[in-house]
Amino acid sequence: MPSAERIRRDAKIPAIATGRITDPRHAEEIVASASADMVALARGMLYDPRWGRHAAATLGGTVTAPKQYWRAVPREVAQSFAGTGIGQR
């Protein structure tokens, strides 16, 4: 994301990195290294509407979900759903 990094550095304004960012670890690396302030995930989100939930599971984070989703929490990523339990109503 050289363009975002250059804009961020030279113009001293927040910059968004774009372009084929589909892996959660790649997005995290961009923000953690201060190459950009934010990432845009058009391809990743179009391909997988649950990208945020999958990213949280991959990176060990948590997400909040509406109660309607509590009954369908996948067991293998249950730890990434904050404040829910499998089978809760």
Secondary structure, 3 states (H helix, E strand, C coil): CHHHHHHHHHHCCCCEECCCCCCHHHHHHHHHCCCCCEECCHHHHHHCCCHHHHHHHHHCCCECCCHHHHCCCCHHHHHHECCCCCCCC
